Amino acid sequence: MSESLELRSPAKLNLMLNITGRREDGYHLLETVFQFIDLCDHLRFVVTNSSDVLSLEGSSPVAATEDILLRAAELLHSRFKVSKGVNINVDKRIPIGGGLGGGSSNAASCLLALNRLWGLDLSLEQLAEIGLELGADVPVFIHGRAAWATGIGEVLETIDLAEPIYVLIDPKIEVSSAKIFGAQELTRNNDPLTIRAFLRGSGSNVCEPVVRKWYPGIGEAIDWLGQYANAKMSGTGACVFAAFDSYEQAETVKSRVPEQWIAHIAKAMNRNPVHQQLGLLDK
């Protein structure tokens, strides 16, 4: 059995985000479309022989005690009484607080990696149930396919999408999702959509008006990118994106992005590259 793994843990985009209601526990009922992009954090997992050593190091600025990656490792370790430990090294490249799901992706990659390294032999369904305890976006990374999501984001239906080239703008603003979802002016009773309607062009991000109000710099980024293509915001922001047919088009737009923002070019992916790296493509 391998004692180490190196994985590329991808960001995701919400291609639309609709809110159709709210549960009694406060969670919102969502409709969204998840697609992965090849902007990835780089993770390295090395098994240790000490049963009480779970350590995290690297470029992540998130305090280790609060990091969802370490919480994912601790959850598996305690629940299945694992006799070994792990050292996790993080090269963080996905913007934090940008609506790109970097933390959820890392947690999912951790569960998938340690399932292999610790020989737990859990199914994707079992791992997704565990992942849901860490966050509503974790299961889509576990299952590893672009998806139409409902519920609180955990009820997934695989969807085949075009895989364009995205220009992604990080306006260097960290958004509080709790603040957006808690805003009085957020519309929470929108009519449900269908996959067919989405594929025909329907659907928007219902959080955008609230985000524009509280974080006007994000609205500026949406409007700027909207000069070149249909610009959208991922999740509750702050990152915004637009699709292009070629790298050449994307490079042209990227070269014009105002210097106060950070721009990326990212290829859309309908499969999580972690699945390819772990040989899970047929699972």
C-alpha positions in Angstrom: 0.0 0.0 0.0 1.3 3.5 -0.9 2.4 5.6 2.1 2.0 8.9 0.4 -0.2 10.7 -2.2 0.0 14.0 -4.1 -3.3 15.4 -5.3 -4.5 18.4 -7.3 -7.6 19.6 -5.4 -9.8 21.7 -7.8 -11.9 24.8 -7.4 -15.5 24.8 -8.5 -17.8 27.3 -10.0 -21.6 27.8 -9.4 -22.9 28.4 -12.9 -26.2 29.5 -11.3 -27.6 29.8 -7.8 -31.3 29.8 -7.0 -33.0 29.8 -3.6 -36.4 28.2 -3.4 -37.1 28.2 0.3 -35.6 27.8 3.8 -35.7 25.0 6.2 -36.7 25.3 9.9 -33.0 24.9 10.9 -32.1 28.0 8.8 -30.5 26.2 5.9 -31.5 27.5 2.5 -33.0 25.2 -0.1 -30.9 25.7 -3.2 -30.7 24.9 -6.9 -27.2 25.2 -8.3 -24.9 23.8 -10.9 -21.4 22.8 -9.9 -18.6 22.6 -12.4 -14.9 22.1 -11.6 -12.0 24.2 -13.0 -8.3 23.4 -13.2 -7.3 26.0 -10.7 -6.1 23.6 -8.0 -4.6 23.5 -4.5 -1.7 21.0 -4.4 -1.9 18.6 -1.4 0.6 16.0 -0.2 -0.4 13.3 2.3 2.3 11.3 4.1 1.3 8.5 6.4 3.0 8.4 9.8 3.3 5.5 12.2 2.1 7.5 15.2 -1.6 7.1 15.8 -2.0 10.5 17.4 -0.1 12.6 14.8 -2.4 14.5 12.4 -0.4 17.6 11.2 -1.0 20.3 8.7 1.7 22.5 7.2 2.2 24.7 4.1 1.0 27.9 2.6 -2.6 27.9 3.9 -3.2 31.0 6.2 -6.1 29.3 7.9 -5.4 28.4 11.5 -4.7 24.7 11.8 -7.3 24.2 14.5 -10.0 25.7 12.3 -8.9 24.2 9.0 -11.5 21.9 7.4 -8.7 19.7 6.0 -7.6 18.8 9.4 -11.1 18.4 10.7 -11.7 15.9 7.8 -8.7 13.9 8.8 -9.7 13.9 12.5 -13.2 12.8 11.6 -12.0 9.7 9.8 -9.3 9.0 12.3 -11.6 9.0 15.3 -14.6 7.4 13.7 -12.7 4.4 12.4 -10.1 4.2 15.2 -7.2 4.4 12.7 -3.8 3.2 14.1 -1.7 5.5 11.9 -1.4 9.3 11.5 -0.8 11.6 8.6 1.1 14.7 7.7 -0.7 17.0 5.2 1.2 19.7 3.2 -0.9 22.4 1.5 0.2 24.6 -1.4 -2.8 26.9 -1.4 -3.6 28.4 -4.9 -7.4 28.8 -4.8 -8.5 32.2 -3.4 -10.0 31.9 0.2 -13.5 33.3 0.6 -14.0 33.7 -3.1 -16.9 31.3 -3.6 -14.7 28.7 -5.3 -15.1 25.9 -2.7 -11.4 25.5 -2.0 -12.0 24.4 1.6 -14.7 21.9 0.6 -12.5 20.6 -2.2 -9.6 20.1 0.2 -11.8 18.3 2.7 -13.1 16.0 0.0 -9.6 15.3 -1.3 -8.5 14.5 2.3 -11.3 12.0 2.8 -10.6 10.4 -0.6 -6.8 10.3 0.0 -7.0 8.9 3.6 -9.6 6.4 2.6 -6.9 5.0 0.3 -3.8 5.5 2.5 -5.4 4.2 5.7 -7.0 1.3 3.8 -10.6 2.1 5.0 -12.3 0.9 1.8 -15.3 3.2 2.2 -17.6 3.8 -0.8 -18.0 7.2 -2.4 -21.5 7.3 -0.9 -20.2 6.6 2.6 -17.5 9.3 2.2 -20.1 11.8 0.9 -22.2 11.2 4.0 -19.2 11.9 6.2 -18.2 14.9 4.0 -21.7 16.4 4.5 -20.9 16.8 8.2 -18.1 19.1 7.2 -19.9 21.2 4.6 -22.7 21.1 2.1 -20.3 21.5 -0.9 -18.1 18.6 0.1 -20.2 15.7 -1.5 -20.0 17.1 -5.0 -16.2 16.9 -4.8 -16.4 13.4 -3.4 -18.7 12.1 -6.2 -16.4 14.0 -8.6 -18.9 14.9 -11.4 -20.3 18.2 -12.6 -23.8 18.2 -11.1 -27.2 19.8 -10.8 -27.6 20.2 -7.0 -30.7 20.7 -4.9 -31.5 20.4 -1.2 -28.9 22.4 0.7 -26.5 21.5 -2.2 -26.0 17.9 -1.4 -28.7 16.2 -3.6 -26.7 15.7 -6.8 -27.7 14.8 -10.4 -24.8 14.4 -12.9 -25.0 16.9 -15.7 -22.9 17.0 -18.9 -21.8 20.6 -19.7 -19.6 22.3 -22.2 -16.0 22.7 -20.9 -15.1 26.3 -22.0 -12.1 28.4 -21.0 -13.0 30.8 -18.1 -11.5 34.1 -17.2 -11.7 34.3 -13.5 -11.3 37.6 -11.6 -10.5 37.7 -7.9 -11.3 41.2 -6.7 -9.4 40.5 -3.5 -12.5 40.9 -1.3 -13.4 38.2 1.2 -17.2 37.7 1.4 -19.0 36.4 4.4 -21.5 33.8 3.1 -23.3 34.0 6.4 -23.8 37.7 6.0 -25.3 37.2 2.5 -27.5 34.3 3.4 -28.7 36.2 6.4 -29.5 39.5 4.6 -33.2 40.5 4.9 -33.3 41.6 1.2 -32.2 38.2 -0.1 -35.1 36.6 -2.1 -35.7 33.2 -0.7 -38.9 32.0 -2.5 -37.9 31.9 -6.1 -39.7 29.5 -8.5 -37.8 26.3 -9.0 -35.9 25.8 -12.3 -35.3 22.6 -14.3 -32.1 21.3 -15.8 -33.6 21.7 -19.2 -34.4 25.4 -18.6 -30.9 25.9 -17.3 -29.3 24.3 -20.4 -31.4 26.6 -22.5 -30.0 29.7 -20.8 -32.2 30.3 -17.8 -31.0 30.8 -14.3 -28.9 33.5 -12.5 -27.2 34.0 -9.1 -29.9 35.3 -6.8 -27.2 36.4 -4.3 -25.7 38.9 -6.8 -28.0 41.9 -5.9 -27.2 41.5 -2.2 -23.5 41.1 -2.8 -23.5 44.2 -5.1 -25.1 46.2 -2.2 -22.7 45.0 0.5 -19.5 44.6 -1.6 -19.7 47.2 -4.5 -16.2 46.2 -5.6 -17.5 42.8 -6.7 -20.2 44.5 -8.8 -17.5 46.6 -10.5 -15.7 43.4 -11.4 -18.9 41.8 -12.8 -19.6 44.9 -14.9 -16.0 45.1 -16.2 -15.9 41.5 -17.2 -19.4 41.8 -18.7 -18.0 44.0 -21.4 -16.5 40.9 -23.0 -18.9 38.0 -22.2 -21.7 37.0 -19.9 -20.1 37.6 -16.4 -21.3 35.7 -13.4 -20.4 35.4 -9.7 -19.6 32.1 -8.1 -21.5 31.2 -5.0 -21.7 34.2 -2.7 -18.6 35.7 -4.3 -16.2 37.3 -4.5 -14.8 35.7 -7.6 -16.5 36.4 -10.9 -16.1 34.5 -14.2 -17.0 34.5 -17.9 -16.7 31.7 -20.5 -14.7 32.0 -23.8 -14.1 29.7 -26.7 -10.4 29.7 -26.8 -7.3 30.4 -24.7 -6.4 33.2 -27.1 -9.6 35.1 -26.4 -9.2 34.5 -22.7 -5.6 35.7 -22.7 -6.7 38.9 -24.5 -9.2 39.7 -21.8 -6.9 38.7 -19.0 -4.3 41.1 -20.3 -6.7 44.0 -19.9 -7.9 43.2 -16.3 -7.2 46.2 -14.1 -4.2 45.7 -11.9 -6.1 46.0 -8.6 -7.6 42.6 -9.3 -6.0 39.1 -9.8 -7.0 37.3 -13.0 -6.8 33.6 -13.7 -7.5 31.5 -16.8 -9.0 28.2 -16.0 -10.3 25.3 -18.0 -13.7 23.9 -17.1 -13.8 20.2 -16.1 -16.8 17.9 -15.7 -14.7 15.4 -13.6 -12.7 16.0 -10.4 -9.0 15.4 -11.3 -8.6 13.7 -7.9 -10.7 10.8 -9.3 -8.4 10.4 -12.2 -5.4 10.5 -9.9 -6.9 7.8 -7.7 -8.3 5.6 -10.5 -11.9 6.3 -9.6 -13.2 7.4 -13.0 -15.5 4.4 -13.3 -16.9 4.7 -9.8 
